[in-house]
Amino acid sequence: MAKQPHLLAEPGDVHDVALLPGDPGRVDRIAAQCEGAETIAENREYKLVNAAYGDRPVTICSTGIGAPSAAIAVEELSRIGVEAFLRVGTTGALQRGIEIGDMVIATAAAKDEGTTGRYEATSIPAVADFAACTALVEKARARGEDVHVGPIATDDAFYAETGAVVDAWEEANLLCVEMEAAAIFALARRKGLRAGAICTVDGNLVEGTQKGETDAEELPAKAKDNVERAIVITLDATTEL
């Protein structure tokens, strides 16, 4: 099989479990928690690194922003040997009381994006794999995290999340909104593979704290190292997959 056109990788280049941050810069932050990091390829929004977390070899691949680029990552990684995907990212809370720095582990994602509709009907659920979800929850709680576990929303119109849209998500008891999980879950399910997602909260849409609008001095203590905590939980979970 030739190299994949976007990831520029081929069979033998990746391990069976992949961590999927959105931000290419976060690939290096994850790799810093591992040993033997080796960059495999960099192209567009995709940065692909192999490393080892203890005895567990892992691949780390950024997806960029949104479901279309996340779907490309899952498609191409699955073709060259990845069997389980763990998204680790950030999210905006949709329920009062969920604070900046909290962790959300998704059991499913509402398909409020356009990518999955090209694969299947919107009535077919985008759900996390039970084993992947369980591993994330257990590892988070083992580290003392009081995580929020439940359904979330995936949206692909960051600047069109109007009050009415947010109200509908809140009324449905969705925990948070992000931009990639539904595509990752749906494609993994269709391929008979595993997928899970943990996201750390960086704002609360119903309480009016938007991403980037809170001064660092005003953040709760748990928000100071929230990304690093989510990374370690995700790496811990890879040892169960």
C-alpha positions in Angstrom: 0.0 0.0 0.0 1.3 3.4 -0.9 1.7 6.2 1.6 -1.5 7.8 2.7 -2.0 11.1 0.8 -2.5 13.4 3.9 -0.7 11.7 6.7 2.2 10.6 4.5 2.5 7.3 6.4 2.2 3.7 5.4 1.7 0.3 7.0 4.4 -0.3 9.6 4.7 3.4 10.4 2.1 3.4 13.2 1.1 1.5 16.3 -2.3 0.0 17.1 -3.5 2.7 19.4 -3.5 6.4 18.4 -4.1 9.5 20.5 -5.8 12.3 18.5 -5.4 15.8 19.7 -6.7 18.6 17.5 -3.7 20.9 17.8 -0.4 19.9 16.2 1.4 21.6 19.0 -0.3 19.3 21.5 1.4 16.3 19.9 4.7 17.5 21.3 3.1 18.0 24.8 1.8 14.4 24.7 5.1 13.0 23.4 6.9 14.8 26.3 5.1 12.5 28.7 6.5 9.5 26.8 9.8 8.0 25.8 11.5 7.5 22.5 9.4 10.0 20.6 10.0 9.8 16.8 8.3 12.1 14.3 7.0 10.1 11.4 5.5 12.8 9.2 4.2 16.4 9.2 1.8 17.7 6.6 -0.8 20.4 6.7 -2.7 20.1 10.1 -1.3 16.6 10.7 1.7 15.8 12.8 2.4 12.1 13.4 4.7 10.9 16.2 5.4 7.5 17.6 6.5 7.0 21.2 6.2 4.7 24.2 4.3 5.2 27.4 5.9 2.6 29.7 5.6 -0.7 27.9 2.8 0.7 25.6 3.8 1.9 22.1 1.5 4.7 21.0 1.0 6.8 17.9 0.1 10.5 18.4 -1.6 12.2 15.4 -3.1 15.7 15.3 -6.4 16.1 13.5 -6.7 19.9 13.0 -10.0 21.6 13.7 -13.3 19.9 12.8 -14.9 16.7 11.7 -13.7 16.7 8.0 -10.0 16.7 8.9 -10.6 14.3 11.9 -12.3 11.9 9.5 -9.4 12.0 7.1 -7.1 11.1 10.0 -9.2 8.1 11.1 -9.6 6.9 7.5 -5.9 6.9 6.8 -4.7 5.7 10.2 -7.2 2.8 10.1 -5.8 1.8 6.7 -2.2 1.5 8.0 -2.8 -0.4 11.2 -4.5 1.7 14.0 -7.2 -0.2 15.8 -8.2 2.2 18.6 -8.5 6.0 18.8 -8.5 8.2 21.8 -9.4 11.9 21.3 -7.9 14.2 23.8 -8.9 17.8 23.4 -10.7 20.8 24.8 -14.4 21.6 25.0 -17.1 24.2 25.9 -19.4 23.1 28.7 -23.2 23.2 28.2 -24.4 22.6 31.7 -24.2 24.9 34.7 -21.8 23.9 37.3 -19.3 22.3 34.9 -16.2 24.4 35.5 -13.1 25.4 33.5 -10.6 22.6 34.2 -13.2 19.9 34.6 -12.9 16.7 32.5 -15.7 15.3 30.3 -15.6 11.8 29.0 -18.0 11.3 26.1 -20.3 8.3 25.9 -21.7 9.5 22.6 -21.8 12.6 20.4 -24.7 14.4 18.7 -24.0 14.7 15.0 -24.3 18.5 14.6 -21.7 18.5 11.8 -21.8 17.7 8.1 -19.2 15.0 7.7 -20.9 11.9 9.1 -24.0 12.6 7.0 -22.0 11.6 4.0 -21.4 8.2 5.6 -24.7 7.4 7.2 -28.1 8.7 8.4 -28.2 11.1 11.3 -30.4 8.6 13.1 -27.5 6.2 13.4 -25.7 7.1 16.7 -22.1 8.2 17.1 -21.1 6.3 20.2 -17.9 5.7 22.1 -16.6 2.2 22.4 -17.5 0.8 25.8 -13.9 -0.5 26.5 -12.3 2.8 25.5 -14.8 4.8 27.5 -14.5 2.6 30.5 -10.7 2.8 30.4 -10.8 6.6 30.4 -13.3 6.8 33.3 -11.4 4.3 35.4 -8.0 5.9 34.8 -9.4 9.4 35.5 -11.0 8.3 38.8 -7.8 6.5 39.8 -6.1 9.8 39.6 -8.8 11.5 41.7 -10.6 13.2 38.9 -14.3 13.8 39.5 -15.1 13.5 35.8 -18.4 14.2 34.0 -19.5 11.2 31.9 -22.2 11.4 29.3 -23.3 12.5 25.8 -21.8 15.6 24.1 -22.4 17.6 20.9 -20.0 17.8 17.9 -20.5 21.0 15.9 -18.6 22.4 12.9 -19.8 26.0 13.0 -17.8 27.5 15.9 -19.0 31.1 15.2 -22.6 30.1 14.6 -23.4 28.5 18.0 -26.3 30.9 18.7 -28.2 31.2 21.9 -31.0 29.0 20.5 -28.6 26.3 19.5 -26.9 26.3 22.9 -30.2 26.3 24.7 -31.3 23.2 22.8 -28.1 21.4 23.7 -28.5 22.4 27.3 -32.1 21.3 27.4 -31.1 17.9 26.0 -28.6 17.5 28.9 -25.6 17.3 26.6 -22.5 18.0 28.7 -20.4 20.0 26.3 -19.6 20.8 22.6 -16.5 20.2 20.6 -15.7 19.7 16.9 -14.4 16.2 16.2 -15.8 13.3 18.4 -18.8 12.4 16.3 -16.8 11.8 13.2 -14.2 9.8 15.1 -16.8 7.7 16.9 -18.9 7.1 13.8 -16.0 6.1 11.5 -14.4 3.8 14.2 -17.8 2.0 14.7 -18.3 1.6 11.0 -14.8 0.0 10.7 -15.3 -2.3 13.7 -12.6 -0.3 15.6 -12.5 1.4 19.1 -12.8 5.1 19.9 -13.1 7.2 23.0 -12.8 10.8 23.9 -11.8 12.9 26.9 -11.9 16.7 26.8 -11.0 19.3 29.3 -13.3 22.3 29.7 -12.0 25.7 28.7 -15.2 27.6 28.9 -18.9 27.3 29.7 -21.3 28.5 27.0 -24.4 28.6 29.2 -22.6 30.6 32.0 -21.1 33.0 29.5 -17.4 32.1 29.8 -16.2 31.7 26.2 -12.9 30.2 25.1 -10.1 32.7 25.7 -12.2 35.3 27.6 -11.1 34.4 31.1 -8.0 35.9 32.6 -5.5 33.3 33.8 -5.6 34.9 37.3 -9.3 34.2 37.5 -9.1 30.5 36.6 -9.7 27.9 39.3 -6.7 25.9 40.4 -7.7 22.8 38.5 -7.6 24.8 35.2 -3.9 25.5 35.6 -2.7 22.1 34.4 -6.0 20.7 32.9 -4.5 19.8 29.5 -1.6 17.9 31.1 -3.9 16.0 33.4 -6.1 15.0 30.4 -3.0 13.9 28.5 -1.8 11.7 31.4 -5.3 10.1 31.8 -5.5 9.3 28.1 -2.0 7.8 28.1 -3.0 5.7 31.2 -6.0 4.5 29.3 -3.9 3.2 26.4 -2.5 0.6 28.7 -5.9 -1.1 28.8 -6.5 -1.2 25.0 
